[in-house]
Amino acid sequence: MSKFKRATAAALTIAAAVGATVAIAPTADAAVSWKCSTSSRSIDDLGYDGPWPDNWDVTVRNCAARSGGYVYSYSKVSWDAPANYAGATYTFNSAYFRQYVKKSNGSVAGYATRDVEYRLEHGSVYTGNGSFTTPTIKRYVGSGRAYGDGTLKLDWYNDGRGSVNYEFAGSPSV
């Protein structure tokens, strides 16, 4: 192979490698600006009517960010359960956290449902407290504004009422 052909082949190989690198470089998604809102509420254990404390103090931080026509959402859920709940395994029949991306008119652009029963019942075997952060969800909403939101869906053990929704403040719109 002549020097010219080798140089040309090397230049094309380098150009292809640089082009491939540019094509797989991180997009603006990694540098989005998150807007969050935090709200708290005291939730009564509907299945317990005894003399011991039974209210759970739950705090949810809902966050959203935008990149182009996509909106990202994640939530952090923290709870402070009464000490007598530490390690209790029959507190819920089921427990879910539903994480949303909602359009500014309130319609749902997308959601993910997380099973959190084990986490709530086994947060800390010493205190009953705990927290978790959901994975981020991404939904296309176009040019319209949207926000992140979340609802805790609890079916308390032995209350006979089924699942009860506990809503928290959504993030600011992005």
C-alpha positions as a Markdown table, in Angstrom:
| # | Residue | x | y | z |
|---|---|---|---|---|
| 1 | Met | 0.0 | 0.0 | 0.0 |
| 2 | Ser | 1.4 | 3.4 | -0.9 |
| 3 | Lys | 2.1 | 6.1 | 1.7 |
| 4 | Phe | -0.8 | 8.2 | 0.3 |
| 5 | Lys | -3.3 | 5.3 | 0.6 |
| 6 | Arg | -2.1 | 4.5 | 4.2 |
| 7 | Ala | -2.4 | 8.2 | 5.2 |
| 8 | Thr | -5.8 | 8.4 | 3.7 |
| 9 | Ala | -7.0 | 5.2 | 5.3 |
| 10 | Ala | -5.6 | 6.4 | 8.7 |
| 11 | Ala | -7.3 | 9.8 | 8.3 |
| 12 | Leu | -10.7 | 8.1 | 7.4 |
| 13 | Thr | -10.3 | 5.7 | 10.4 |
| 14 | Ile | -9.6 | 8.6 | 12.8 |
| 15 | Ala | -12.5 | 10.6 | 11.3 |
| 16 | Ala | -14.9 | 7.6 | 11.7 |
| 17 | Ala | -13.7 | 7.1 | 15.3 |
| 18 | Val | -14.3 | 10.8 | 16.1 |
| 19 | Gly | -17.7 | 10.7 | 14.4 |
| 20 | Ala | -18.7 | 7.7 | 16.4 |
| 21 | Thr | -17.5 | 9.3 | 19.6 |
| 22 | Val | -19.6 | 12.4 | 18.9 |
| 23 | Ala | -22.6 | 10.3 | 18.1 |
| 24 | Ile | -22.5 | 8.5 | 21.4 |
| 25 | Ala | -21.5 | 11.5 | 23.6 |
| 26 | Pro | -24.0 | 12.3 | 26.4 |
| 27 | Thr | -26.8 | 14.6 | 25.5 |
| 28 | Ala | -28.3 | 17.5 | 27.4 |
| 29 | Asp | -30.3 | 14.9 | 29.5 |
| 30 | Ala | -27.3 | 14.6 | 31.9 |
| 31 | Ala | -27.3 | 18.4 | 32.6 |
| 32 | Val | -31.0 | 19.0 | 33.1 |
| 33 | Ser | -32.2 | 21.4 | 35.8 |
| 34 | Trp | -34.5 | 19.8 | 38.4 |
| 35 | Lys | -37.4 | 21.6 | 40.0 |
| 36 | Cys | -38.8 | 19.9 | 43.1 |
| 37 | Ser | -41.6 | 20.3 | 45.6 |
| 38 | Thr | -41.8 | 18.7 | 49.1 |
| 39 | Ser | -45.0 | 17.9 | 51.0 |
| 40 | Ser | -45.7 | 15.9 | 54.2 |
| 41 | Arg | -48.7 | 14.3 | 55.8 |
| 42 | Ser | -49.6 | 12.2 | 58.8 |
| 43 | Ile | -51.3 | 9.0 | 57.7 |
| 44 | Asp | -53.4 | 7.0 | 60.2 |
| 45 | Asp | -53.1 | 3.2 | 60.2 |
| 46 | Leu | -56.7 | 2.4 | 59.3 |
| 47 | Gly | -56.4 | -1.2 | 60.4 |
| 48 | Tyr | -55.3 | -0.4 | 64.0 |
| 49 | Asp | -57.6 | 1.0 | 66.7 |
| 50 | Gly | -55.6 | 0.3 | 69.8 |
| 51 | Pro | -53.9 | 2.4 | 72.5 |
| 52 | Trp | -50.4 | 2.7 | 70.8 |
| 53 | Pro | -49.5 | 5.4 | 68.4 |
| 54 | Asp | -50.3 | 4.5 | 64.8 |
| 55 | Asn | -49.7 | 7.5 | 62.6 |
| 56 | Trp | -47.0 | 7.4 | 59.9 |
| 57 | Asp | -45.4 | 10.8 | 59.1 |
| 58 | Val | -44.7 | 10.6 | 55.3 |
| 59 | Thr | -42.7 | 13.1 | 53.3 |
| 60 | Val | -42.6 | 13.0 | 49.5 |
| 61 | Arg | -40.3 | 15.2 | 47.3 |
| 62 | Asn | -41.5 | 15.1 | 43.7 |
| 63 | Cys | -39.1 | 16.4 | 41.0 |
| 64 | Ala | -39.2 | 17.2 | 37.3 |
| 65 | Ala | -36.8 | 18.4 | 34.6 |
| 66 | Arg | -37.1 | 19.0 | 30.9 |
| 67 | Ser | -34.9 | 18.3 | 28.0 |
| 68 | Gly | -36.4 | 19.3 | 24.6 |
| 69 | Gly | -39.9 | 17.7 | 24.4 |
| 70 | Tyr | -39.1 | 15.2 | 27.2 |
| 71 | Val | -39.9 | 15.6 | 30.9 |
| 72 | Tyr | -38.2 | 13.5 | 33.5 |
| 73 | Ser | -39.6 | 12.7 | 36.9 |
| 74 | Tyr | -38.4 | 11.1 | 40.1 |
| 75 | Ser | -39.6 | 11.0 | 43.7 |
| 76 | Lys | -38.0 | 10.6 | 47.1 |
| 77 | Val | -40.3 | 9.1 | 49.8 |
| 78 | Ser | -39.4 | 9.2 | 53.5 |
| 79 | Trp | -41.4 | 8.0 | 56.5 |
| 80 | Asp | -41.3 | 8.1 | 60.2 |
| 81 | Ala | -43.4 | 5.2 | 61.5 |
| 82 | Pro | -44.3 | 4.8 | 65.2 |
| 83 | Ala | -41.6 | 2.8 | 67.1 |
| 84 | Asn | -44.0 | -0.1 | 67.8 |
| 85 | Tyr | -44.1 | -0.7 | 64.0 |
| 86 | Ala | -40.3 | -1.5 | 63.8 |
| 87 | Gly | -40.0 | -4.9 | 62.0 |
| 88 | Ala | -43.8 | -5.4 | 61.8 |
| 89 | Thr | -44.5 | -7.5 | 58.7 |
| 90 | Tyr | -48.3 | -7.5 | 58.6 |
| 91 | Thr | -49.0 | -3.8 | 58.4 |
| 92 | Phe | -50.2 | -3.7 | 54.7 |
| 93 | Asn | -52.0 | -6.1 | 52.4 |
| 94 | Ser | -50.3 | -4.0 | 49.6 |
| 95 | Ala | -48.5 | -0.8 | 49.3 |
| 96 | Tyr | -47.5 | 1.0 | 46.0 |
| 97 | Phe | -46.1 | 4.3 | 45.1 |
| 98 | Arg | -47.3 | 5.6 | 41.7 |
| 99 | Gln | -44.9 | 8.1 | 40.1 |
| 100 | Tyr | -46.3 | 10.4 | 37.3 |
| 101 | Val | -45.4 | 12.8 | 34.6 |
| 102 | Lys | -48.5 | 14.9 | 34.2 |
| 103 | Lys | -49.3 | 17.6 | 31.6 |
| 104 | Ser | -50.1 | 21.1 | 33.0 |
| 105 | Asn | -53.8 | 20.4 | 32.5 |
| 106 | Gly | -53.5 | 17.4 | 34.9 |
| 107 | Ser | -53.7 | 14.7 | 32.3 |
| 108 | Val | -51.3 | 11.8 | 32.7 |
| 109 | Ala | -48.4 | 11.6 | 30.2 |
| 110 | Gly | -47.0 | 8.5 | 31.8 |
| 111 | Tyr | -46.5 | 6.7 | 35.1 |
| 112 | Ala | -44.6 | 3.9 | 36.8 |
| 113 | Thr | -46.0 | 1.9 | 39.7 |
| 114 | Arg | -43.5 | 0.8 | 42.4 |
| 115 | Asp | -44.3 | -2.0 | 44.9 |
| 116 | Val | -43.1 | -0.5 | 48.2 |
| 117 | Glu | -44.8 | -2.9 | 50.8 |
| 118 | Tyr | -41.5 | -4.6 | 51.8 |
| 119 | Arg | -39.7 | -1.3 | 52.1 |
| 120 | Leu | -42.4 | 0.3 | 54.3 |
| 121 | Glu | -42.7 | -2.8 | 56.5 |
| 122 | His | -38.9 | -3.4 | 56.8 |
| 123 | Gly | -37.5 | 0.1 | 56.5 |
| 124 | Ser | -35.5 | -0.1 | 59.7 |
| 125 | Val | -36.0 | -3.0 | 62.0 |
| 126 | Tyr | -35.0 | -0.8 | 64.9 |
| 127 | Thr | -37.1 | 2.4 | 64.3 |
| 128 | Gly | -39.7 | 1.6 | 61.6 |
| 129 | Asn | -38.4 | 4.6 | 59.6 |
| 130 | Gly | -36.9 | 4.7 | 56.1 |
| 131 | Ser | -36.7 | 6.3 | 52.7 |
| 132 | Phe | -36.2 | 5.4 | 49.1 |
| 133 | Thr | -35.8 | 7.3 | 45.8 |
| 134 | Thr | -37.6 | 6.1 | 42.7 |
| 135 | Pro | -35.8 | 5.5 | 39.4 |
| 136 | Thr | -36.3 | 8.4 | 36.9 |
| 137 | Ile | -39.0 | 8.1 | 34.3 |
| 138 | Lys | -39.0 | 10.0 | 31.0 |
| 139 | Arg | -42.0 | 10.8 | 28.9 |
| 140 | Tyr | -42.5 | 12.8 | 25.7 |
| 141 | Val | -44.8 | 15.8 | 26.2 |
| 142 | Gly | -43.8 | 18.1 | 23.3 |
| 143 | Ser | -43.7 | 21.8 | 23.9 |
| 144 | Gly | -46.4 | 21.9 | 26.6 |
| 145 | Arg | -45.6 | 22.3 | 30.3 |
| 146 | Ala | -45.6 | 19.3 | 32.6 |
| 147 | Tyr | -44.7 | 18.3 | 36.2 |
| 148 | Gly | -43.7 | 15.3 | 38.3 |
| 149 | Asp | -46.3 | 13.9 | 40.8 |
| 150 | Gly | -46.7 | 10.9 | 43.1 |
| 151 | Thr | -49.4 | 9.1 | 45.0 |
| 152 | Leu | -49.0 | 6.5 | 47.8 |
| 153 | Lys | -51.5 | 3.7 | 47.5 |
| 154 | Leu | -51.9 | 1.8 | 50.8 |
| 155 | Asp | -54.1 | -1.1 | 51.6 |
| 156 | Trp | -53.9 | -1.4 | 55.4 |
| 157 | Tyr | -54.0 | -4.9 | 56.8 |
| 158 | Asn | -57.3 | -5.9 | 58.5 |
| 159 | Asp | -59.2 | -2.7 | 57.7 |
| 160 | Gly | -61.5 | -4.1 | 55.1 |
| 161 | Arg | -61.4 | -0.9 | 53.0 |
| 162 | Gly | -59.1 | -1.8 | 50.2 |
| 163 | Ser | -56.5 | 0.5 | 48.7 |
| 164 | Val | -56.5 | 4.2 | 49.8 |
| 165 | Asn | -54.7 | 6.9 | 47.8 |
| 166 | Tyr | -52.6 | 9.5 | 49.6 |
| 167 | Glu | -51.7 | 12.3 | 47.3 |
| 168 | Phe | -48.7 | 14.7 | 47.7 |
| 169 | Ala | -47.8 | 18.0 | 46.0 |
| 170 | Gly | -46.5 | 17.8 | 42.5 |
| 171 | Ser | -43.3 | 19.5 | 41.4 |
| 172 | Pro | -43.3 | 22.9 | 39.8 |
| 173 | Ser | -44.1 | 22.8 | 36.0 |
| 174 | Val | -41.2 | 22.6 | 33.6 |
